[in-house]
Amino acid sequence: MVSDSSAPDERHLIELRREFHRYPEPAWREFRTTARIVEELERIGVDEIHVGPDAIEPTARLGVPDEDERSQWFDRAQSRTDRSDVLEALEGGNTGAVAVVNRGEGPTVGLRVDIDALPIEESTDGSHPPAREGFRSEIDGTMHACGHDAHITFGLGTLETVLESDFSGTFKVFFQPAEEVLGGGKPMAAGPHVEDVDALLGVHIGLGHPTGEVVAGVDEALAFSKLHVEFEGESAHAGLAPNQGRNAVQALVAAAGNMYAIPRHGEGNTRVNLGNLRSDNASNVVADRASADAEVRGETTAQMEYMRESAVRVLNSAAEMHDCTVETSLVGQAPREDGDEDVVDLVAAIADGSEAVSSTVRRGSLGASEDFTHLLQAVKAGGGTGAFVGIGTDHPTGHHTSTFDVDEESLSIGVDVLSRAVLELLE
């Protein structure tokens, strides 16, 4: 077990979280974030640090922005860090890191934390603590509005605590990029560092649970697929010769209506939604191009796949109906995978025994989607076990809002519970 004296200073945890909050970076653009994580890993003194293609499988990435977009964020990161050695390894958007501590014979335990931010403009209202206390996002239009700044802090704090404790075995921390687009879990699971993991923990802060409450197993993540859709037709003058055009907007609108009309699966919850519908053409031009992003979810992976197959059929039919073509690309995906009973029991027992924890929920429902399930599924396929842990926090508004914030007392609670769980799993 870990003693209280070995835990990182609470003030340091708060400072780390606030620093990462000030410099948020979205999926596959976490250049400065990864470099700063590496600096902390070097300070802590881990045995191995893997970044770039050494941490993930680049060919498995989903939702990667175009080169111009990546370059803008890369250039910004260069102006905010002198770690050109790290940035060089991350070029092309191969962000994220894996830290490894080896202590001889024993099991291999992993902890996954996500590191990316959201495309949200953070509130400047004086009642919003980051704005009031001077650590509001310094990057316009980007914000840690889901607590991933706290998750990074959990990873670093837990690693430091475990490193200062006596154990035998190997401990790995996966600092995963691109969770918000569900594009980073798959390449990290396909990387070289997951296959030998015997037990894996994931963590999320908040999720509607108050400060002091711990959820030993957050389950029922909806399986998820996100599609980018491009319709192509032929332009024509909308007044003089509309018959000569092939209207991509008509195809998109027809597809949208019929996608919402897909029969829901009778054996579980299913979802479909479209967003970012776009066609850049004047009202007097028959549109030759139209695009959208679509997502489907299911209570099980099979039910999600039913929705995805139905959506693709609708898209193809709408294109044919209006004499257009359609290209559909997968840009995000996550399966359904729940935690194991023995790991949930272990975390629940640790939470019950912690003075900092006021209440324990053995199992809770996520209700959304999470690509931690890729890593958990890979560990289970190799005979391992795992669970997704919830660390409660009081916050004024919900996740993915401009005034989202966390109660910083939750940082030390999360580090305490996670480090004790890791050490128990190592034993």
N, C-alpha and C positions, 0 to 999 in steps of 0.2 A: 504494500500500500504506500501511497505518497503522503509525506508529512506536510503540514501547513507551511513550514519554514522553507520548503523547496519551491513553492509556488512563485511565479513572477509577480513583481510589484504591481498592485492594482493601478497605480498611477501610470505605469508604463503601458499597461494594456489600453487604458483610456487614450493615451497619447498616440499609440499606434493606430487605434481605430479612427481617431480624428484625422490623422495624417492621410490614411487611405480614403477617408470620406472626402477630403479636400481635392483629391486628384483621381476622380473616377474615370474609368475607361471601359467602353462597351466591348462586346464579344469580338475576339480575335484582334483586338487593338490594345490589349492590356500590356503594353510595352514597359511603361514606367512602373506599373504595378508589379510586374514580374521582376524587374531589376531591383526594386526596393525589397521585395520578398527575399531575393538572393542575398542582399546585404544583411538582412536579419538572420538568415540561415548561417551565413559566415560568422556573424557575431555569436550566435548560439553555439556553433561548433559541431555541425553534423558531419557524418562521414562521407556522404555523397550528395551532390546537388546536380540534378539533371534538368536541363532546359531545352526548349526548342524541339527538334525531331528526336532528341534523346529522351524526352518526357512523354511524347504523344506519337501517334501514327498519323502523319500529315495527310495521307491520302484518304483517311476516314473522316476528315473534318466536314461539317455541314454549316451552311449559313455564313460562309466566309465573304466579307465585303470585297469590292473590286480593288484593284491595285491603287488607284488614285486615292480612294478613301483610306486604305491602310497606310499609304505614304504620308498623308497629312498627319495622322496620329503618330506615326513613327518619328516624323520631324519634330512634332511637339515634345515627344518623349526625350529626344536627343537634347532639347533645350532645358530639360528638367532633371537630367541625371548625367553623371560622367561615366556611367558603366557601359562604355561602348562595346566591351567584350561580351556582355550579356545581350545587348541589343543586336549585335551581329548574329548571334545564335537564333534570335527571334524573327529575323527578317522574313517577310512573306506572310506574317501573321501567325507564326508557330509559337504562340504564347503559352504560358503556364510553366509549372515547375513541379518536380518531385524531389522530396528530401528523404534521405535514408540514414538511419542510425543502426549500426550493427553491434550487437553485444554477444556474439558467439552462438552456440547451439540453442535452439528454442523455436517457438512459433514465429510467424511473421504476421504482424497486425498492421492494418492500414487505417488512416483517417482521411476522408475526402472533404475538402472545403472548396467552395466556388469563389471566383475573384472578380467577375465582371459586373458592370454597372448597366443602367438603363438610360434610354434616350428621353429623359424627363428633365425639365427646367426646375431647379430647386427653388422653393419659396424664399423670398427675401423678407417675409413678415417678421417683425421683431419678437413675436411670440414663438417662433420656430427656433429651438435651441441652437442648431448649427449656425443660423444667421445671427442670433443674439450673441453667441459666444465665440464667433470668429472662425469656424471651421466649415462654413458652407462651401459647396462645390465651387471650385475656381474655373471649371470648364463649362461654358455655356451649353445648355441643352443636354447635359449629361449629369446623372446623379446616382448615388448609391441609395436607391429607394426600396431595396428588398433586404438590406442587412448584410450584404456580402462583405462590406468593410469589417463588420463584426465577425464574420466567418473566417476571414483571413487572420484576424486577431486570435480567434479560437485555435486555429491551426498552429500559429507561432507560439502561443502561450502553452498549449498542450505539449508541443514538441520540447520546449524548454523545461517544462516540469518533468516530463518523462525522462529526459536526458540527465537530470540531476538525481534521478532515483535509481535504485539497484534493480536490474532485471537481466534476464537472459533471453536472447532472441533478436528479432529485427523489427524496427518500427519505421513505417513509411507514412509521410504526409503528402497527399496529392492536392496540389493547388491548381484546381481545374478551371480553365477558361470557358467562356461561351455557354454558361448554363442558361442564361436568359433567353437564348434562341434555341435551346436544347440541341446544340451543335457540338459541344465539347466533351460530353460524357462518352460517346462512342469512340472517338480517337484516343482518349486517355485509357479506356478499357482495352483498346486494341494495342496499346503501347506495351513495352517490355517489362513493366513493373508491377502489373496486377496479377499475373499468372501464378505467382508463388504465395499470394496472400491467403492466410488461413482464416482470418476474421477481419471484417471491414466495418467501420462506422462512418456514417455521414451525419451531418448536422445542419439544422436550420433554426434561426432565431425567430421568435414571435409566433406567427401562425395563429393568432388569436388567444394565446395563452399568456397569463400575466407573469410579471417578474417573480421568480421564486418557484415557479411551476416547471416541472420537467416531464416531457412525454418520452417514455422509454422506447416506444416504437411508433413512428409515424408511418402509416401504411395507406393503402388504397390510392396511390398516385395513379391518375388516369393515364393510360397509354396514349401517345400523342404522335401525330405527324403534321408537319407544316409543308405546304406546297407553294411554290411560286409559279404563277400561270401567265403565259404570254399568248394572246390571240393575234393572228396576223391575217389581214384581208387585203383589200385594194381600195385606194382612195379615189374619190370622184367628186365632182361638184354636186352639192346636195340639192341645188335648185335646178341646174341645167340638165344633169345626167345622173340622177341617183341610181338608175338601173344599171349603170356601168360599174358601180362600186360593190365591194363585198365588205359589209359593215362589221368590224371587229367589236364595236360597242354593243351592237345587237346580240352578238354571240355571247359576250360576257354577261350581259343582263339576263339573257335566257338561262345561262348556266347558273348564275347566282340564285335566281328564283327556284330552279329545280334542285340545287344543292340543299337549300333549306327544306325542301320537300322530301328529302331522302327518308324513307321509313326508318324510324328508330328501332334498334335491336330489341327484341322482346326479352332477352336474357340478362340485360344490364344497361346501365346508363351510357348513352352515347351523345356526342356533341358535334356540331359543325358551325363554323363561322367564317366570314370573309371580311377582309379589310384592305385598305390601301388600294382601292379600285382607282384606276388611273387611265386616262387617254388624253394625250396632249394634241388636241386638234380644235380648230375653230368650228363654230356651229354650222357654218356653210360648207363643211367638208365631211364627206363620208369617211369615218375613221378607218384607217388601215391597220392601226395597232391599239391594243388595250391590254392592260395587265391587272393582276390582283394577287393578293396573298390569301391563301385559304388554310384553315386548320381543321383537323378532325381529332376527336378523342374517344376513348372507350374505357369502360370499367375493366376490361381485360384487353390484352394485346390482340386477341382474335377479333373482338368487337371493334377495336380501332381499325384493324385491317379491313373489316367489312365496310366501315364508313369510308375509308380511303379508296377502296376499289369502286365503291358506288360513286364517289365524287369524281374519280377519273373517268368513269363511264359517262357521267353527266357532262363533263367538260368536252369529251370527244364528240358526244351527240350534238351538243350546242354548236360546236365548230362545224360539223357536217351540215347541220340544219341551215346555217347561214353562209355556206360555201367558204369557210375560213379554215385555217390550220391552227393548232394549239400545241404549245410545248409546255410540259409540266415537269418541274424539277423539285426534288426533295431537298429542303433546306433546314429541317429540324426533325428529330425523332427521339422517342423514348418508349421503352416497353413498360409494362406493369411488373413489378417485383416487390414482394413484401418481406419484412424482416423475419428472422428466425426466432422461435420461442426461447431458446436457451440464451441468446444474446439479449433479447428484450428483458428476460427475467434478471439477468446480471445487471443491466443498466438500472432497472427499477429498484433492485436491492441497494445499489450504490446511492441512488437518489434518495431513497428512504433513510439511509444512514448519514446523509449530509446535513449539517446544521444550517447550511445556507439555503437548502431547498425546503420550501414551505408545503408543497404538495406534489404528489407524483401521479401522473396518468399513465397507466400501463400501456395502453394502445390508443392512438388517435387516428383520425382520417385526414389525409392531406386535401383531397377534393380537387386538387389541381394536377399539374404534371411536373416531373423532376427527372433529369437525366442521370442522377446518381444511380438510377435503376440499371443503367448499362454496366456500371462497375460492379454493383451487387450481383447482377446476373452472371457476370464473368467469374466472380469469386465463387458463387454457388456451383457453377459448372465445373470448377476445379475441386469441388468437395468442401469448400469453405462455408462460412456463415457470416451473417452481418445484420445490421439494423440501421435505420435512419432515426436519429435522436432529435427531439425538439427541445430547445431551451427558451422558456417563456420570457417575454419582456413587455413592459408597459410602453405603449407608444400612442401618440395622439390621434393618428389616422392610420388607415390600412396600408398594406404593402402596395407598391407601385403608385404612390401618390406623391405630390410635390412637398408634402409636409411630413413624410414618413421619418421617424427617428426611433432610436432604441434607448432604453434605460441602461445606462452604462454599468449599473450594478450587476447586470446580467453577464457581463464579460467574465468576471472572476468565477461566477457560478458555473458557467459553461466550461471554463478551463478545468475547474475542480472535478466536475462530473466526468468529463471526457478523459482526463488524465488518469483518474482512478479506474475507469472502465478499461482503458488501454492496458494499464498495468495488470489488472485482473486477467485480461485476455492473454497477456504475455505469460502469466503464470500457468 
